């Protein structure tokens, strides 16, 4: 797969570690990762946002690995935050996890299904 990061000169530059657009060439597989939530294998939900965010990313990575993919295969991430105040911490953890990988990105502030959950993340991966 060849991934082109697109940035039009007629639109603002992306800030926060993502790409405004991503073009895929020669894709043979797509993986749609459903919204992953901050629940571990024992049903435990951390109290802290950063811990929840890291757990959600761990769950995303687990789904990628189950399909034989990695973070580098992610082309689009949608993050749902329960509160706008989590935006900075979310960005910091995402940048830490993605290690310079810059997929297309959307962040939405929304009511989350379970009131204990502070975020949910879904992803699209391709190779």
N, C-alpha and C positions, 0 to 999 in steps of 0.2 A: 504494500500500500504506500502511496505517496500522499503526503499531507501538505497542502499549501495553506499558509496563514495569510489571510487577505486583510488589507487595510486600505480602504479608499482614501484618496487625498481630499475627497469632498465631504468627509465625515470626521468627527472627533476621534482621536486616538484612544484606544482602549486603555483604561487605567485599572490596576488591580490584578494583574496576572492572568489575563485571558485574551483571546483573539476576537476581533469583531466578526470575522467570518472564517470558516474553514472549508476548503475544497478537498474532496477525496478523489483520488484516481486509482483505478484498478482495484476496487474493493471486491473481495470474494466472500466476506463474512460480515454480518452486522449482529451486534449483541445489544439488546435493549434491557438495561438493568432497571427494574422497578424501583420505586422509591424505597430507599433503605432508611431504617429508623434506628434510634439510639437504644437498642435493646440487645443485651448479650445472650449467649446460649442458655444462661440460667434465668432469663427473663428480667434481669436487673437493668434498671435505667439509672445512669449516673445523675447526680444532682447538678453538676457544674456544666456550663455550656461547652467549654473547651473539651472536657472529657466526653460529652455527648458527641461533639463534632468529630473527634478522633475515632470514636466507636463507629459512627456512621460511615466514615471513610474506610475503616477496617472492614465493615460489612460490604461496602462497594467492592473493595479489592478482593474479598473472598469470592464474590460472584464472578468477577473478572477471571480470577485464577481457576475457578471451576470450569470456565469455558476455554481455558488455555490462553488467556489474554493478560495484559498488564496495564498499568496506568498509561503507558505510552500509546495504547490503542484507543483511549478515550478521545472522542471528537466533540462531544457536547455534554455539558453538565447543567442540570437545573436544580437549584437549591431553594427549598422552601423554609423560610425563617418564621418563627412564631412572633418575633419582635425585631423591629428595625435596629434596636440597640446592640444586637448580636453581629451586625454587619462586619465590623472591624475584626473581631475575633474569628469569625467565619473566614474572612479573607486570609488572615494569618495562617490558620491551620490548613486551609486549601493550598496555599502557596508552599507550605512546608511539605505537604503530602505529594503534590504534583512535581516538586523539584524542578521547576523551570518549564515543564510541559504546559502549553497554553491552548487548551481547547476552547471552543465557543462556550459561552456561559450566560446563564440567566439566573438572577436571584429574585425571588418573589417573597414578599411579606404576606403571610396568610395564616388563617386559623389552621392549626395542625390537628389531625384526627384525635390524638390522645393528649390531654392537657399537660402531661409530664414531659412530652417530647418538645424540644426547643427548635428542632430542625428535622428535615427529611431531604435526602438527596437521591436523584435519579440520574442515570447516565446512559449515553449511547456510545458504544465502542465499535470500531471497524478495523478490519485488516484485509 
